[in-house]
Amino acid sequence: MKRINWGIIGLGNIANHYLKSFKKSENSQLKGIASKNSQNLKNFKKRFNIDDKFCFDNYDDLLKNTEIDIVYIALPNSYHYELINKCIDQDKNILVEKPITENFFQLEKIKNKLLQNQSNVLIYEGFMYKHHPQIKSVLDLVNNNEIGEIKKIVSNFGINLLTKKYLWFFKKKRKIDKESRLFSKKLGGGSILDLGCYPVSLTTMLLEKLNFINFEEFKFLNKKVEIGETGVDIDSKIEMKVNNRITIKLSSSFKQNIGSATEIHGSRGSIEIPNTWTGSQSIILKKENKKNIIKFDQIDDIYFDQLNIISNDLLNKKIGQNMDNMLLNMKIIEKWLN
């Protein structure tokens, strides 16, 4: 079977999640790696037995390699825009970590460049949760009108990174690395860009199925953004109304363990997803005073399905992700941030 040759730029924690995915994949292989960290480059090379000629300490050299079909950009947000443009110039397909860019303006320029160049480059944004069977089940339930007309969506993603338990019930402030991608404004940090983009993407995916993909249909009601000591947001909420019919409430946090649950309320029932972003073993459908638990096999590698689907798209010359949906995501995120 023909395989898609992947290259990875940036060999930090997020890139490591794909290691076992490549090892068991039948339609893709890790061909090349690039990092400015010599130790990371050495470790990856050894673990994957990658040929020296496909190990680069310069990103541009990997992009120019003609044997690589798609590049996975696993670097902080501030690097995305520049590297996406370089990939387009080299006709390289792209998987880029979420969010795809730091703002709407950057993404709009990328779209215009693709159109002007009449480029066939496919771009994917790294929301691995979209490929978990639970999300397909949720979309099927909504599309089949199981819960009626959607009235409200509530979705959260928050992890306490600022304090830790100390001596029973007391809490102690954690030492924050101001240069980390999460807390550095220069690197595009903050809870909205790192975590809030997940609830936003799920919301627009659901609304796209209902043909609400126009930013003009969004009315922004309430917003709270708390800025931390490094200048990035650490606790945020936003409430919106879509087409005067659907209420949206989203939250992200580095300050509180608000979890990763989503509730979708309709006119005839509701769907609850206990763990939206890394996959639940079940979702809950409530309808006519009855509760139905829909179970899934436990998936220990949520990244594998994403890798498999993207590689299949490339092998079968399918169209990539909807750029208009990505643009809507970035407009909402930017409105939330600002």
C-alpha positions as CSV (number, residue, x, y, z in Angstrom):
1,M,0.0,0.0,0.0
2,K,1.3,3.4,-0.9
3,R,2.1,5.6,2.1
4,I,2.1,9.4,2.6
5,N,5.5,10.7,3.7
6,W,5.3,13.1,6.6
7,G,7.7,15.7,7.9
8,I,7.5,17.2,11.4
9,I,8.7,20.7,12.3
10,G,9.2,21.1,16.0
11,L,9.8,18.0,18.2
12,G,8.4,19.0,21.6
13,N,5.7,17.3,23.7
14,I,2.9,17.6,21.1
15,A,4.9,15.9,18.4
16,N,5.6,13.0,20.7
17,H,1.9,12.2,20.8
18,Y,2.2,11.0,17.2
19,L,5.0,8.6,17.7
20,K,2.9,5.4,18.2
21,S,0.4,6.6,15.6
22,F,3.1,6.5,12.9
23,K,4.3,3.1,14.2
24,K,0.9,1.4,13.6
25,S,-0.2,3.4,10.5
26,E,-0.5,1.6,7.2
27,N,-1.0,4.7,5.0
28,S,1.6,7.0,6.4
29,Q,5.2,7.1,7.6
30,L,7.4,9.7,9.3
31,K,10.0,10.5,6.7
32,G,11.7,13.7,7.9
33,I,12.1,15.8,11.1
34,A,13.4,19.3,11.8
35,S,14.3,21.0,15.0
36,K,16.6,23.7,16.3
37,N,17.0,21.6,19.4
38,S,19.9,19.2,18.7
39,Q,19.0,16.8,21.5
40,N,15.3,16.5,20.4
41,L,16.6,15.9,16.8
42,K,18.9,13.2,18.1
43,N,16.2,11.5,20.2
44,F,13.6,11.4,17.4
45,K,16.1,10.1,14.9
46,K,17.1,7.3,17.2
47,R,13.5,6.3,18.1
48,F,12.3,6.2,14.5
49,N,15.5,5.2,12.8
50,I,15.3,8.1,10.5
51,D,18.0,8.5,7.8
52,D,20.5,11.3,8.4
53,K,19.5,12.9,5.1
54,F,16.0,13.5,6.4
55,C,17.1,15.1,9.8
56,F,17.3,18.8,9.6
57,D,18.4,21.6,12.0
58,N,16.9,24.1,9.6
59,Y,13.1,24.2,8.8
60,D,13.6,25.4,5.2
61,D,15.7,22.4,4.3
62,L,12.9,20.0,5.3
63,L,10.3,22.1,3.3
64,K,12.5,21.9,0.2
65,N,12.8,18.1,0.4
66,T,10.9,16.7,-2.6
67,E,10.1,13.3,-0.9
68,I,8.0,14.8,1.8
69,D,4.2,15.1,1.0
70,I,2.9,16.9,4.1
71,V,4.4,18.9,6.9
72,Y,3.1,18.8,10.5
73,I,3.9,22.2,12.2
74,A,4.1,21.4,15.9
75,L,5.5,24.8,17.0
76,P,4.0,27.6,19.2
77,N,1.3,29.8,17.6
78,S,3.6,32.7,16.7
79,Y,5.4,30.5,14.2
80,H,2.3,29.2,12.3
81,Y,1.7,32.0,9.9
82,E,5.3,32.2,8.6
83,L,5.7,28.4,8.2
84,I,2.3,28.0,6.5
85,N,3.3,30.5,3.9
86,K,6.6,28.7,3.4
87,C,4.8,25.4,3.0
88,I,2.5,26.9,0.3
89,D,5.6,28.3,-1.5
90,Q,7.0,24.7,-1.6
91,D,3.7,23.1,-2.5
92,K,3.6,21.1,0.8
93,N,0.3,20.0,2.3
94,I,0.0,21.1,5.9
95,L,-1.2,19.9,9.3
96,V,-0.8,22.8,11.8
97,E,-1.4,22.7,15.5
98,K,-4.4,24.6,16.7
99,P,-5.2,27.5,16.4
100,I,-4.1,27.7,12.8
101,T,-3.0,31.3,13.2
102,E,-2.9,34.0,15.9
103,N,-5.6,36.1,14.3
104,F,-8.1,36.4,11.6
105,F,-6.0,38.8,9.4
106,Q,-3.2,36.2,9.1
107,L,-5.6,33.4,8.1
108,E,-7.4,35.7,5.6
109,K,-4.0,36.4,3.9
110,I,-3.3,32.7,3.7
111,K,-6.6,32.1,2.0
112,N,-6.0,34.9,-0.5
113,K,-2.5,33.5,-1.2
114,L,-3.9,30.0,-1.9
115,L,-6.5,31.6,-4.3
116,Q,-4.0,33.8,-6.1
117,N,-1.5,31.0,-6.5
118,Q,-4.3,28.6,-7.6
119,S,-2.6,26.3,-5.1
120,N,-3.7,22.7,-4.5
121,V,-2.1,22.6,-1.1
122,L,-4.4,21.2,1.6
123,I,-4.4,22.7,5.1
124,Y,-5.6,20.9,8.2
125,E,-6.0,22.3,11.7
126,G,-4.9,20.0,14.5
127,F,-8.1,19.4,16.4
128,M,-7.7,15.7,17.0
129,Y,-11.0,15.4,18.9
130,K,-13.0,15.8,15.7
131,H,-11.9,12.3,14.6
132,H,-13.1,10.5,17.8
133,P,-16.2,8.3,17.2
134,Q,-18.1,10.2,19.9
135,I,-18.1,13.4,17.7
136,K,-19.4,11.5,14.7
137,S,-22.2,10.1,16.9
138,V,-23.0,13.6,18.2
139,L,-23.2,15.0,14.7
140,D,-25.4,12.1,13.6
141,L,-27.8,12.7,16.5
142,V,-28.0,16.4,15.7
143,N,-28.4,15.8,11.9
144,N,-31.1,13.2,12.5
145,N,-33.1,15.7,14.6
146,E,-32.9,13.4,17.7
147,I,-33.0,16.4,20.1
148,G,-35.0,18.7,17.9
149,E,-34.0,22.3,17.1
150,I,-30.8,23.3,19.0
151,K,-31.4,26.0,21.6
152,K,-28.2,26.2,23.6
153,I,-24.6,25.0,23.5
154,V,-22.4,25.1,26.6
155,S,-18.8,24.0,26.3
156,N,-15.7,24.3,28.6
157,F,-12.0,23.5,28.6
158,G,-10.0,24.5,31.7
159,I,-7.1,23.2,33.7
160,N,-5.7,24.8,36.8
161,L,-2.0,25.6,36.0
162,L,-1.6,28.4,38.6
163,T,-2.0,26.7,42.0
164,K,-1.5,23.3,43.5
165,K,-2.6,21.6,46.7
166,Y,-0.4,22.2,49.7
167,L,-0.8,20.8,53.2
168,W,-4.3,19.3,53.1
169,F,-6.7,21.9,51.8
170,F,-4.3,24.8,51.4
171,K,-3.2,25.9,48.0
172,K,0.2,27.1,46.8
173,K,1.0,29.2,43.8
174,R,2.9,27.4,41.1
175,K,6.0,28.9,39.6
176,I,5.1,30.0,36.1
177,D,7.6,29.8,33.2
178,K,7.0,33.2,31.6
179,E,8.8,32.0,28.5
180,S,6.6,28.9,27.9
181,R,4.3,28.8,24.9
182,L,1.3,28.8,27.3
183,F,2.2,32.0,29.2
184,S,4.3,34.0,26.7
185,K,2.4,36.7,24.8
186,K,5.2,36.7,22.3
187,L,4.6,33.1,21.4
188,G,0.8,33.5,21.2
189,G,-0.1,32.1,24.7
190,G,-3.2,32.4,26.8
191,S,-6.1,30.1,27.7
192,I,-8.3,31.2,24.8
193,L,-5.8,30.4,22.0
194,D,-4.6,27.2,23.7
195,L,-7.9,25.8,25.1
196,G,-10.8,28.1,24.2
197,C,-10.3,27.4,20.5
198,Y,-11.6,23.9,21.2
199,P,-15.1,24.9,22.3
200,V,-15.2,27.5,19.5
201,S,-14.3,24.9,16.9
202,L,-17.0,22.5,18.1
203,T,-19.6,25.2,18.1
204,T,-18.9,26.3,14.5
205,M,-18.7,22.6,13.4
206,L,-22.2,22.1,14.8
207,L,-23.5,25.3,13.4
208,E,-22.0,24.5,10.0
209,K,-24.2,21.4,9.9
210,L,-27.2,23.7,10.6
211,N,-26.0,26.2,7.8
212,F,-25.1,28.9,10.3
213,I,-21.6,29.9,9.2
214,N,-22.0,33.6,8.8
215,F,-20.2,35.8,11.4
216,E,-23.0,38.4,11.0
217,E,-25.4,36.0,12.6
218,F,-23.4,36.1,15.9
219,K,-24.4,38.6,18.5
220,F,-21.9,38.9,21.4
221,L,-23.7,39.4,24.7
222,N,-21.3,39.0,27.6
223,K,-17.6,38.5,27.9
224,K,-15.1,38.1,30.7
225,V,-11.3,38.0,30.2
226,E,-8.9,37.9,33.1
227,I,-5.3,38.8,32.2
228,G,-2.5,37.2,34.2
229,E,0.9,38.5,35.3
230,T,2.5,37.6,32.0
231,G,0.0,39.6,29.9
232,V,-2.0,36.7,28.6
233,D,-5.6,35.7,29.5
234,I,-5.9,33.0,32.2
235,D,-9.6,32.8,32.8
236,S,-12.3,33.6,30.2
237,K,-15.9,33.3,29.3
238,I,-18.1,34.4,26.4
239,E,-21.8,34.3,25.7
240,M,-23.2,34.7,22.2
241,K,-26.6,34.4,20.4
242,V,-26.7,33.0,16.9
243,N,-29.5,34.1,14.6
244,N,-31.5,35.2,17.7
245,R,-32.2,31.5,18.3
246,I,-29.2,29.6,19.7
247,T,-27.4,30.6,23.0
248,I,-23.7,29.8,23.1
249,K,-21.7,29.8,26.4
250,L,-18.0,29.0,26.2
251,S,-15.3,29.0,28.9
252,S,-11.5,28.5,29.0
253,S,-9.2,28.6,31.9
254,F,-5.6,28.2,33.2
255,K,-6.9,29.1,36.6
256,Q,-9.7,26.6,37.3
257,N,-10.4,22.9,36.7
258,I,-13.6,23.6,34.8
259,G,-13.3,20.3,32.9
260,S,-13.9,19.5,29.3
261,A,-17.7,18.8,29.2
262,T,-20.1,20.0,26.5
263,E,-23.9,20.2,26.7
264,I,-26.1,20.5,23.6
265,H,-29.7,21.4,24.4
266,G,-32.5,21.0,21.9
267,S,-36.2,21.5,21.8
268,R,-36.9,17.8,22.4
269,G,-33.8,16.7,24.4
270,S,-30.1,17.1,25.1
271,I,-26.7,15.6,24.5
272,E,-24.0,15.5,27.2
273,I,-20.3,14.9,26.3
274,P,-18.4,14.3,29.6
275,N,-14.9,14.5,28.0
276,T,-15.1,16.3,24.7
277,W,-11.5,16.8,23.8
278,T,-9.7,13.6,24.4
279,G,-12.6,11.2,24.1
280,S,-15.2,9.8,26.5
281,Q,-16.2,6.2,26.8
282,S,-19.8,7.3,26.5
283,I,-22.1,10.3,25.7
284,I,-25.5,10.8,27.3
285,L,-28.7,11.4,25.3
286,K,-31.6,12.7,27.3
287,K,-35.0,12.7,25.7
288,E,-38.6,12.4,26.9
289,N,-37.5,12.0,30.5
290,K,-35.3,9.0,29.5
291,K,-31.5,8.8,29.6
292,N,-29.7,6.7,27.0
293,I,-26.0,6.1,27.4
294,I,-24.2,5.6,24.1
295,K,-20.9,3.8,24.7
296,F,-17.7,3.7,22.7
297,D,-14.6,1.5,22.8
298,Q,-11.8,3.2,24.7
299,I,-9.4,4.8,22.3
300,D,-5.9,5.0,23.7
301,D,-4.5,6.9,20.7
302,I,-6.8,9.7,19.6
303,Y,-4.2,11.1,17.2
304,F,-4.1,7.9,15.1
305,D,-7.5,8.6,13.5
306,Q,-6.5,12.1,12.6
307,L,-3.3,10.9,11.0
308,N,-5.1,8.1,9.1
309,I,-7.9,10.3,7.8
310,I,-5.6,13.1,6.5
311,S,-3.3,10.5,4.8
312,N,-6.3,8.9,3.2
313,D,-7.5,12.4,1.9
314,L,-4.1,12.9,0.3
315,L,-4.0,9.5,-1.2
316,N,-7.5,9.9,-2.7
317,K,-7.0,13.5,-3.6
318,K,-9.9,14.7,-1.5
319,I,-10.6,18.3,-0.5
320,G,-9.1,19.4,2.9
321,Q,-10.9,21.2,5.7
322,N,-13.3,24.0,5.1
323,M,-11.4,27.3,5.1
324,D,-14.5,29.4,5.7
325,N,-15.1,27.4,8.9
326,M,-11.5,28.1,10.1
327,L,-12.0,31.8,9.3
328,L,-15.2,31.9,11.4
329,N,-13.3,30.2,14.3
330,M,-10.6,32.9,14.1
331,K,-13.2,35.7,14.0
332,I,-14.9,34.5,17.1
333,I,-11.6,33.9,18.9
334,E,-10.4,37.4,18.0
335,K,-13.7,38.9,19.3
336,W,-13.3,36.9,22.5
337,L,-9.7,38.0,23.0
338,N,-10.3,41.7,22.2
